[in-house]
Amino acid sequence: MKLAVVFGIGAVAVAAALPAAAQEELAKKHNCLACHAVDKKVVGPAYKEVAAKYRGDKTAEAKLVDKVKKGGVGVWGQVPMPPNATVPDADVKALVKWILSQK
């Protein structure tokens, strides 16, 4: 019985990690990691900084989806983020949800 419980907990941990790994692969696929990293500033802000800035903002997801698609400048300095209009909407939404989930 104890083995089943331990296996069950391990399976839950593995299942919980899969979406994050999949989202990081999505970020690599769309070249997001050329300018961003999860935990440090590269050209643009770290994803953890973005999540902290927008934590508690109920409109953050929609704002960031729009910003990723259209690009922008001024929120994090004067280096512009180019538009990502060719990235499918579903991928942008998945990436934004992942970014906002960073702790």
PAZAPA-4460 file (N, C-alpha, C; in steps of 0.05 Angstrom, whole numbers, plus 32768, in hexadecimal, padded with zeros to 4 digits):
% residues 103
    n_x    n_y    n_z   ca_x   ca_y   ca_z    c_x    c_y    c_z   seq   type   mol
   8010   7FE8   8000   8000   8000   8000   8011   8019   8000     1      M     A
   8027   8019   8010   8038   8031   8011   8045   8036   7FF6     2      K     A
   804C   8021   7FE8   8058   8024   7FCE   8045   8032   7FBB     3      L     A
   802C   802B   7FBC   8018   8037   7FAA   8015   8055   7FB1     4      A     A
   8016   805C   7FCA   8014   8078   7FD2   802C   8087   7FC8     5      V     A
   8044   807D   7FCC   805C   808A   7FC3   805C   808D   7FA5     6      V     A
   8055   8078   7F97   8053   807A   7F7A   803F   808F   7F71     7      F     A
   8028   808F   7F7F   8013   80A2   7F78   801D   80BF   7F7B     8      G     A
   802B   80C5   7F91   8036   80DF   7F95   804B   80E6   7F80     9      I     A
   805C   80D3   7F7A   8070   80D8   7F65   8064   80DD   7F4A    10      G     A
   804F   80CE   7F44   8041   80D2   7F2A   8035   80ED   7F28    11      A     A
   802A   80F7   7F3E   801E   8111   7F3F   8033   8126   7F3A    12      V     A
   804A   8123   7F47   8060   8136   7F44   806A   8137   7F27    13      A     A
   806D   811F   7F1B   8076   811E   7EFF   8061   812B   7EED    14      V     A
   8048   8125   7EF1   8032   8131   7EE1   8032   814F   7EE3    15      A     A
   8037   8159   7EFB   8037   8176   7F00   804E   8184   7EF2    16      A     A
   8065   8176   7EEF   807C   8181   7EE3   807A   8182   7EC4    17      A     A
   806B   8170   7EB9   8069   816E   7E9C   805F   8187   7E8E    18      L     A
   804A   8194   7E98   8041   81AC   7E8A   8057   81C2   7E8A    19      P     A
   8065   81C5   7E9F   807A   81DA   7EA0   8090   81D4   7E8C    20      A     A
   8098   81BB   7E8A   80AC   81B3   7E76   80A2   81B8   7E5A    21      A     A
   8089   81B1   7E56   807C   81B5   7E3B   807C   81D3   7E34    22      A     A
   8075   81E4   7E48   8074   8200   7E43   8090   820C   7E3D    23      Q     A
   80A4   8201   7E4B   80BF   820B   7E46   80C8   8203   7E29    24      E     A
   80C0   81EB   7E21   80C5   81E3   7E05   80B7   81F5   7DF1    25      E     A
   809F   81FD   7DF8   808F   820F   7DE7   809E   822A   7DE5    26      L     A
   80A8   8234   7DFC   80B8   824D   7DFC   80D1   824B   7DEB    27      A     A
   80DE   8234   7DEC   80F5   822F   7DDB   80ED   822F   7DBD    28      K     A
   80D7   8221   7DB7   80CE   821F   7D9C   80C8   823A   7D8F    29      K     A
   80BD   824C   7D9E   80B6   8267   7D94   80CB   827C   7D99    30      H     A
   80E3   8273   7DA2   80FA   8284   7DA6   80F7   8298   7DBC    31      N     A
   80E5   8294   7DCF   80E1   82A6   7DE6   80FA   82A7   7DF7    32      C     A
   8108   8290   7DF9   811F   828F   7E0C   8138   829D   7E01    33      L     A
   8136   82A8   7DE9   814C   82B8   7DDE   814E   82D2   7DEE    34      A     A
   8137   82DC   7DF8   8136   82F5   7E06   812D   82F3   7E23    35      C     A
   8122   82DC   7E2B   8118   82D8   7E46   8123   82BF   7E52    36      H     A
   8123   82BE   7E6D   8129   82A6   7E7C   8115   82A5   7E93    37      A     A
   8113   828E   7E9F   8100   828B   7EB5   8108   829B   7ECD    38      V     A
   8122   829B   7ED4   812A   82A7   7EED   813F   82BD   7EEC    39      D     A
   8145   82C7   7ED3   8158   82DD   7ED1   8152   82EE   7EB9    40      K     A
   8159   8307   7EBB   8155   831A   7EA5   8169   8313   7E8F    41      K     A
   8160   8312   7E77   8171   830E   7E60   8170   8329   7E51    42      V     A
   8161   832A   7E3B   815B   8344   7E2E   8142   834F   7E3A    43      V     A
   812E   833D   7E3D   8115   8344   7E4B   8115   8339   7E67    44      G     A
   8100   833F   7E75   80FE   8337   7E92   80FC   8319   7E95    45      P     A
   8104   830F   7EAC   8101   82F3   7EB4   80E3   82ED   7EB6    46      A     A
   80DB   82D5   7EAF   80BF   82CE   7EB2   80B6   82D0   7ECF    47      Y     A
   80C7   82CA   7EE2   80BF   82CD   7EFE   80BA   82EA   7F05    48      K     A
   80C8   82FD   7EF9   80C3   8319   7EFD   80A8   8321   7EF2    49      E     A
   80A2   8317   7EDA   8089   831D   7ECD   8072   8312   7EDE    50      V     A
   8074   82F9   7EE8   8060   82ED   7EF9   805C   82FE   7F12    51      A     A
   8071   8306   7F1E   8070   8316   7F37   8062   8331   7F32    52      A     A
   8069   833E   7F1C   805E   8358   7F15   803F   8357   7F12    53      K     A
   8036   8341   7F05   801A   833F   7EFE   8009   832D   7F12    54      Y     A
   8016   8324   7F26   8008   8313   7F3A   7FF1   8323   7F46    55      R     A
   7FDA   8317   7F46   7FC2   8325   7F51   7FB3   8335   7F3C    56      G     A
   7FBE   8339   7F25   7FB1   8349   7F10   7F9F   8336   7F00    57      D     A
   7F86   8339   7F03   7F73   8327   7EF5   7F73   832A   7ED7    58      K     A
   7F7D   8340   7ECD   7F7E   8345   7EB0   7F99   833F   7EA4    59      T     A
   7FAC   8334   7EB4   7FC7   8330   7EAB   7FC9   831D   7E93    60      A     A
   7FBB   8308   7E94   7FBD   82F4   7E7E   7FB6   8301   7E63    61      E     A
   7F9F   830F   7E62   7F97   831C   7E49   7FAB   8332   7E41    62      A     A
   7FB5   8341   7E54   7FC9   8356   7E4E   7FE2   834A   7E42    63      K     A
   7FEC   8335   7E4E   8005   8329   7E45   8002   831A   7E2A    64      L     A
   7FEB   830E   7E26   7FE6   8301   7E0C   7FE7   8316   7DF6    65      V     A
   7FDA   832D   7DFB   7FDA   8343   7DE8   7FF7   834D   7DE4    66      D     A
   8005   8351   7DFA   8021   835B   7DF8   8033   8348   7DE8    67      K     A
   8030   832E   7DED   8041   831B   7DDF   803A   831C   7DC1    68      V     A
   8021   831D   7DBA   8019   831D   7D9E   8021   8337   7D90    69      K     A
   801E   834E   7D9D   8022   8368   7D90   803E   8374   7D96    70      K     A
   804C   836A   7DAA   8065   8376   7DB2   8060   838E   7DC3    71      G     A
   8076   839B   7DCC   8073   83B3   7DDC   808D   83BD   7DE7    72      G     A
   808C   83D3   7DF4   80A4   83E0   7E00   809B   83F2   7E17    73      V     A
   80AC   83F5   7E2B   80A7   8408   7E40   80A0   83FC   7E5B    74      G     A
   8094   83E5   7E5C   808D   83D9   7E76   80A6   83CF   7E85    75      V     A
   80B9   83C4   7E76   80D2   83B9   7E82   80EB   83C8   7E79    76      W     A
   80E8   83E0   7E6F   80FE   83EF   7E65   80FA   83F6   7E48    77      G     A
   810E   8400   7E3B   810B   840A   7E20   8113   83F6   7E0A    78      Q     A
   811A   83DE   7E11   8120   83C9   7DFD   8105   83BE   7DF4    79      V     A
   80FE   83C1   7DDA   80E3   83B7   7DD2   80E2   8399   7DCF    80      P     A
   80CB   838E   7DD5   80C5   8372   7DD0   80B7   8371   7DB4    81      M     A
   80C2   8363   7DA1   80B6   8362   7D87   809B   8353   7D88    82      P     A
   808A   8358   7D75   8070   834A   7D74   8075   832C   7D6D    83      P     A
   8063   831C   7D76   8065   82FF   7D71   804A   82F6   7D64    84      N     A
   8043   8304   7D4F   8029   8300   7D42   8026   82E4   7D36    85      A     A
   803D   82D7   7D2F   803B   82BD   7D22   8039   82A6   7D36    86      T     A
   803C   82AB   7D4F   8039   8296   7D63   801C   8291   7D67    87      V     A
   8014   8277   7D65   7FF7   8271   7D68   7FEC   827B   7D83    88      P     A
   7FD3   8285   7D82   7FC6   828F   7D9A   7FC7   827B   7DB1    89      D     A
   7FC2   8261   7DAB   7FC1   824D   7DC0   7FDD   824B   7DCE    90      A     A
   7FF2   824D   7DBE   800D   824C   7DC9   8013   8264   7DDA    91      D     A
   800A   827C   7DD1   800F   8294   7DE1   8000   8292   7DFB    92      V     A
   7FE7   8289   7DFA   7FD8   8287   7E13   7FE5   8273   7E26    93      K     A
   7FEE   825C   7E1C   7FFB   8248   7E2D   8014   8253   7E39    94      A     A
   8024   8262   7E29   803D   826D   7E33   8037   8282   7E49    95      L     A
   8024   8293   7E44   801D   82A8   7E58   8014   829B   7E72    96      V     A
   8003   8287   7E71   7FFA   8279   7E89   8012   826E   7E98    97      K     A
   8025   8262   7E89   803D   8257   7E95   804E   826D   7EA2    98      W     A
   8052   8283   7E94   8061   8299   7E9F   8055   82A4   7EB8    99      I     A
   803B   82A8   7EB8   802D   82B2   7ED0   802D   829E   7EE7   100      L     A
   8032   8285   7EE2   8033   8271   7EF8   804E   826F   7F06   101      S     A
   8062   827E   7EFC   807C   827D   7F08   807C   8289   7F24   102      Q     A
   808A   827D   7F36   808C   8286   7F52   80A8   828F   7F58   103      K     A
***
